[in-house]
């Protein structure tokens, strides 16, 4: 779990917030989405379409 969280942190820090024209945005977003699914699955969180608020409440311990 720690490894996945560290990898997610690295992906988020590499996201080009100041350069929306960056060609790598789609690739990075795909990796972030995949890592998010891996982390939520390992926590036992089941996501439903439109259930973002449930995930946010769980992550705020």
Backbone as JSON, one array per atom type, in Angstrom:
{
  "sequence": "XXXXXXXXXXXXXXXXXXXXXXXXXXXXXXXXXXXXXXXXXXXXXXXXXXXXXXXXXXXXX",
  "N": [[0.82, -1.19, 0.0], [1.9, 1.24, 0.84], [3.83, 1.66, -1.13], [2.23, 2.03, -3.42], [0.92, 4.41, -2.7], [3.09, 6.15, -2.57], [3.89, 6.09, -5.23], [1.62, 7.23, -6.39], [1.78, 9.8, -5.3], [4.1, 10.68, -6.55], [3.26, 10.69, -9.23], [1.26, 12.64, -9.1], [2.78, 14.87, -8.41], [4.23, 15.16, -10.7], [2.46, 16.09, -12.51], [1.69, 18.42, -14.97], [0.7, 21.23, -13.98], [0.97, 23.93, -14.57], [1.14, 24.03, -17.27], [-1.09, 23.56, -19.42], [-1.14, 22.81, -22.06], [0.59, 20.79, -22.43], [1.69, 17.82, -23.89], [1.84, 15.42, -22.57], [-0.13, 15.22, -20.7], [-2.5, 13.64, -21.0], [-1.45, 11.05, -20.89], [-0.31, 11.01, -18.31], [-2.62, 11.49, -16.78], [-4.04, 9.14, -17.31], [-2.4, 7.28, -16.02], [-2.64, 8.2, -13.4], [-5.37, 7.79, -12.92], [-5.47, 4.98, -13.11], [-3.76, 4.23, -10.98], [-5.23, 5.3, -8.88], [-7.5, 3.66, -8.96], [-6.31, 1.22, -8.28], [-5.43, 1.76, -5.66], [-7.87, 2.38, -4.32], [-9.18, -0.05, -4.64], [-7.53, -1.76, -3.16], [-8.04, -0.78, -0.66], [-10.55, -1.58, -0.31], [-12.66, -0.07, -1.22], [-15.58, 0.5, -2.92], [-16.4, 1.88, -5.9], [-18.96, 3.86, -7.27], [-20.64, 5.19, -10.07], [-20.63, 8.64, -9.9], [-20.12, 8.77, -7.19], [-18.17, 10.23, -5.88], [-18.06, 11.81, -3.56], [-18.32, 9.95, -1.48], [-15.89, 8.59, -1.55], [-14.13, 10.66, -0.95], [-14.89, 11.25, 1.69], [-14.11, 8.9, 2.97], [-11.35, 8.97, 2.62], [-10.56, 11.03, 4.26], [-10.13, 10.34, 6.92]],
  "CA": [[0.0, 0.0, 0.0], [2.78, 2.41, 0.93], [4.45, 1.83, -2.43], [1.23, 2.61, -4.32], [0.7, 5.8, -2.31], [4.28, 6.9, -2.98], [3.82, 6.22, -6.69], [0.57, 8.2, -6.68], [2.33, 11.12, -4.97], [5.05, 11.04, -7.62], [2.47, 11.01, -10.42], [0.6, 13.93, -8.89], [3.77, 15.95, -8.43], [4.73, 15.32, -12.07], [1.39, 16.63, -13.35], [2.06, 19.78, -15.4], [-0.4, 22.15, -13.66], [1.2, 25.24, -15.16], [1.25, 23.9, -18.73], [-2.22, 22.76, -19.89], [-0.91, 22.39, -23.45], [1.56, 19.7, -22.4], [1.22, 16.62, -24.59], [1.89, 14.27, -21.68], [-1.23, 15.28, -19.73], [-3.38, 12.48, -21.15], [-0.72, 9.87, -20.41], [-0.2, 11.11, -16.86], [-3.97, 11.31, -16.23], [-4.34, 7.71, -17.38], [-1.65, 6.61, -14.96], [-3.23, 8.62, -12.12], [-6.65, 7.07, -12.78], [-5.17, 3.58, -12.85], [-3.23, 4.12, -9.63], [-6.36, 5.57, -7.99], [-8.31, 2.43, -8.91], [-5.54, 0.21, -7.53], [-5.44, 2.13, -4.24], [-9.21, 2.22, -3.77], [-9.48, -1.48, -4.58], [-6.8, -2.37, -2.05], [-8.69, -0.32, 0.56], [-11.89, -2.17, -0.28], [-13.65, 0.95, -1.56], [-16.27, 0.23, -4.18], [-16.83, 3.14, -6.5], [-20.11, 3.88, -8.16], [-20.66, 6.41, -10.87], [-21.19, 9.76, -9.16], [-19.93, 8.59, -5.75], [-16.91, 10.85, -5.49], [-18.12, 12.3, -2.19], [-18.09, 8.81, -0.59], [-14.45, 8.34, -1.52], [-13.49, 11.77, -0.25], [-15.14, 11.1, 3.12], [-13.29, 7.78, 3.46], [-9.94, 9.35, 2.59], [-10.28, 12.1, 5.23], [-10.02, 9.72, 8.24]],
  "C": [[0.87, 1.26, 0.0], [3.42, 2.71, -0.43], [3.48, 2.49, -3.42], [0.97, 4.08, -3.99], [1.89, 6.68, -2.71], [4.29, 7.12, -4.49], [2.75, 7.23, -7.1], [1.07, 9.61, -6.4], [3.29, 11.59, -6.05], [4.31, 11.42, -8.9], [1.81, 12.38, -10.28], [1.58, 15.08, -8.94], [4.33, 16.17, -9.84], [3.68, 15.91, -13.01], [1.69, 18.08, -13.69], [0.92, 20.79, -15.21], [-0.25, 23.5, -14.37], [1.29, 25.21, -16.69], [0.12, 23.01, -19.27], [-2.08, 22.26, -21.33], [0.05, 21.21, -23.55], [0.96, 18.43, -23.01], [1.17, 15.39, -23.69], [0.73, 14.22, -20.69], [-2.11, 14.04, -19.81], [-2.72, 11.21, -20.62], [-0.64, 9.87, -18.89], [-1.57, 10.9, -16.21], [-4.38, 9.84, -16.26], [-3.65, 6.94, -16.28], [-2.22, 6.95, -13.58], [-4.54, 7.88, -11.89], [-6.42, 5.6, -12.44], [-4.67, 3.39, -11.42], [-4.33, 4.36, -8.6], [-7.23, 4.32, -7.84], [-7.61, 1.34, -8.12], [-5.62, 0.5, -6.04], [-6.83, 1.92, -3.64], [-9.6, 0.75, -3.68], [-8.77, -2.14, -3.41], [-7.36, -1.93, -0.7], [-10.09, -0.91, 0.71], [-13.0, -1.18, -0.57], [-14.26, 0.6, -2.9], [-16.81, 1.54, -4.71], [-18.04, 2.92, -7.38], [-20.05, 5.18, -8.93], [-21.32, 7.52, -10.07], [-20.99, 9.66, -7.66], [-18.63, 9.19, -5.25], [-16.93, 11.3, -4.04], [-17.89, 11.17, -1.18], [-16.6, 8.55, -0.45], [-13.75, 9.43, -0.74], [-13.71, 11.66, 1.25], [-14.28, 9.98, 3.7], [-11.84, 8.2, 3.57], [-9.58, 10.42, 3.62], [-10.12, 11.6, 6.66], [-10.05, 10.75, 9.31]]
}
